[in-house]
């Protein structure tokens, strides 16, 4: 437990540092949106590309892992959708809040998972996280746009949504790496090393920008909707994915890789979607902040439990 905790501590210290830098007068506020764009369009795609390209998957049952993952993600989407009538009747979540509860329950911070995987697991662990990111980007984003639009009572620009999905840099990077792996020639060695250096920069910069986007001050107004989002993401989804993975016969290190993907908090990128399409953006920011804080404790617990299951 202590070893896992200490391995994750540097990741969270970088997140805290990012939040502190955002509030200190040494970095201009206009810098952070530019850094987020740099991470999204260049650093993160380079990291995904080189991680998938250089990974050794020979000891993993990728078919079973991806099947378990997709079933778990689709089941989570269906469950949270089916939960709306109950939440509405109970008064725990209002109509305007539901889309942010939905988003923060089904999205996940893949770049935090990559950082933790590189600290805890062999290179194949980080590669699995990268593949998971590539596999669920499309269903998660389409479901999020649909729900936010539906509950904001605005018209969904589906042509633009589909176009944005098609030109998503993470999808392009992952697909490019997979295609290159299937070719008889590899990547030019100096270019491989260049992208590896870029990937190392991506994790540190990405964690700082995650921290900069968090809003601890919003937690003082935490209500039932926020805690439902926390429980769905940090408790229910890990149990769901791990259970499905065990049913598929996944064990050993592979089970730990999937457990890490399930245990990380939600991603901050859904905040922009909520703000643009009329969702509850402040609730999204609060839920993201609370999940990130609590994940510092819940990720080691999940990995410890899975480690016991894998060894038993």
N, C-alpha and C positions, 0 to 999 in steps of 0.2 A: 504493500500500500504506500509506504513512504517513498519507495523508488519511483512508482508511477507519479505520485504527487510532485516529487522533485523534478521529474522529467517534464511535466506540464508547466511547472512554475515559470520558466523563462518565457513561455508563450504568453502567459497572462501578465507578466511584468511588462512585456512589450505593448500589450493592449493598454495597460494602465499608463504607460509612458506616452502613448499616442493621445490619450484623453487629457493628460496633464499638459502636453505640448499645445493642444488645441486651445487651452484656456490661459496659456502664458503669452505675454506680449512679445515673444521672440519669433513667432511664425505668423505671417499674415493670414487672415481667414481665407483669403482668395486662393491660397496655396493648396488647401486640402482638396477642393474639387478637381484641380489639375492632377494631383497625385492619384486620386481615385480613377480618373480617366486613363492615366498612364498604366496603372495596375490592370485595369479592365481590358484595355486594347493591346497591351504589349507584354507586361511582366507576367501576368497570370497565364495568358496563352502560351508564352514561351516555356513556362514552368510545366504546364500540362503536356505540351508537345514532347519535351525532352524526357520527362518522367516516364511517359508511356512508351516512347521509342526505345529507351535503354533498359526497360524492366525485363526481368526474367520471370515469366509466368509458368514455367514448365512444371512446377510442383503444385500448381493451384488448379482447382476445378472451376474454371471461369464460367462455364455454362450454368452450373448449379448456383454459383454465387450471384450472377446477374439475374437469373430467374427468381431467386429468393428476394433479391432487392426489388425488382420490378413489381412482383406480387405485393410486397410489403408497402411500397409507395402507393400503388393503386388502391390497396385496401385502406391505407391511411386517408387518402383523399375521399374515398367513399364513406368512411366512418365519420369524418369531420363534417361532411355534407349532411349525412343522416342525423347528426347531433343537433343541427340547427333548430328543428322544431322543439326539442327538449329545452335547449338553451333559451329560446324565445318564450316558451310557456313559463319557465321558471323565473324569468326576468333577470337572469345572471348576465346575459349578453344582449345588448340592444341591436336593432337592425343595422345601425351605422357602425357598430363595433365588430360585427361578425366577420367581415372580410379580412380584418387585421388578425383576428383570432385564427382564421383559416390559414392565412399566409404564414404566420409565425409558427403554426403547427406542422406545416408540410415542407417548408424551406429548411435548408441546413447549410451551415458555414463550412463548405468544402475546403476552403483555404486554411481555416484553423485545423481541420482534420489532417490536411497535408503536413502542416507544421508539427503536429503531435506525432503523426506517423513517422516522420523523419527522425524524431527524437527517440521513439520507442521501438520501432520495428525495422527489419531489414528493408532494402530498397524495394522489394516486391510489395511491401505494405503501402508505401506511398503511391506506387503504380496502381494498386487496386483502388485507392481513394480517387485517383485521377480518372480511372475508368468509370467509377460510380458517378462522379460529377458529370461526365460526358453522357452517361446513360439516362440520367433523370432530369437533365436540363429542360428538355422539350415538354414532357408531361407536366412537370411542376409549374413551368411558366405559363403554359396554356390554361391549366386549371386555375392558376392565380388570377390571370387576366379575366377569365370568365366570371369568377366569383366577385372580384372587386367591381367589375363593370355591372354585374347583375344587382349588387346591393347598393351601388351608387346611383342606380337608375339613369345611367348615361349610355349613349350608343357606343358599342365596341368597334373600333376601327380594325376589323379582322385582317384586311389586306396588309395594313401596316404591321400588325402583330406577326403575321406569318413571314413577312419580309424581314422583320427584325430577328425572328428565330433563325431564319435561313442564313443571315449574315452574322450571327452571334460568334464572336471570336473564339470563345471556349469550345463551341461545337466544331468550328473549322479546324482549330488546333488539334483537338482529339482525333477527328476524322483523318487529318493529314498524317498524324503519327501512326495510326493504324494502317493506312494505305502504304506508307513507307516501310512498315514492318513486313508487309506482304511482298514487297519487291525484292529482287535478288541483290540489290546494292544498298548500302547503308548511307548514312549522312556523312558528308565530308568532315573528317576528323576535327580540323580547326573550327568549323562551324558548330559541330557538336559541343566542343569545349566552350565556345562563345555562349551558346544557349544555356549551357550548364551554369555559367557565371551569372547570366541574367536570372535564371531560376532561383539561385541562392539569394539574389537581391530581392526577388519578388516576395518571398516569405516574410522577411523583416519589414519591408515597406508595407506589405498588405496588412500585417498585424497592427502596425502603427495607424493605418487609415481606419481599420476596424475600431480601434480605441477612440480615434478622433470623432467617429460618428455616434458614439454612445452618449446618452443623455441621463446621467444619474439623477439629476434634479427632478425628472419627471416621476420618479418612483414614489414620491411623497403622496401622489394622487392615485396610487395603485388600487384597483378594485377587483371584483370577481372575474371580469373578462381577462385581465392580465394573468391572474393565477391559473385560470383554465388553460390559457395558451402555454404557460410554463409546464403544467402537468402533462398536457398532451405531447409536448415536444421532448421534455427531458425524462419522462417516466413511461408514458404509454408507448411512444414510438420505439424506444429501445427494446421494451418487452416484446412488442409485435415483431420487429425484424429479427431479433435473436430467436424467438420461437419458430418463426418460419424457416430460418436458416437451419436450425436443429432438425426440423421436419424434413428438410432436403438432405440431411446427412452431412452437413458442413460441420467441421470440427477443427481443432488445432489452431494454428495461427490464422487461418482464413476466417474463423469465427471471430477472432479478435479484431481483424480488419473491418469486418462489417459492423461489429459492435461499436467501434470508434466512430464510424460514419453515422450511426444512429444516435450516438450520445452527444455530439456537438450541438451547440445552440443554433438558432435560426440565423439566416444571413441578413445583412443590412440592406441589400439591394431592393428588397420588397418595399422599403420605405418610399423610394422614389415612385414606384408603381402606385402605391396608395395615395401619394400626394397628387400625382398627375390625373388619376382616374376618379378621384373623389372619395377614397377610402379614409379610414381613421388613421392618419399618419402619426399623430402623437401617441396613440395606443401602440402602434407598431414599434415606435422608437423605445417606448417604455418596456414592452415585452422583450425586445431584443437585449436591452440593457440588463434586465433582471435575469434572463436566461444565461447571458454571458457570465454574469457574476456567479450564479449558482452552478454553472457547468464546471467551474474550477473545482468544485467538490463532487459533483455527480459523475463526471467522466472517470476519475479514479475508481469510484465505487462500481460503475458498470464494468470497467475493464477488469477489476479484481474478481467480480462475480463470474464473468465470462472465462477468466483464467482458471477458476476453480472448475467450471463446467468442462472446459477443454481438457484439463488434466485428469478429470474424474471419469 
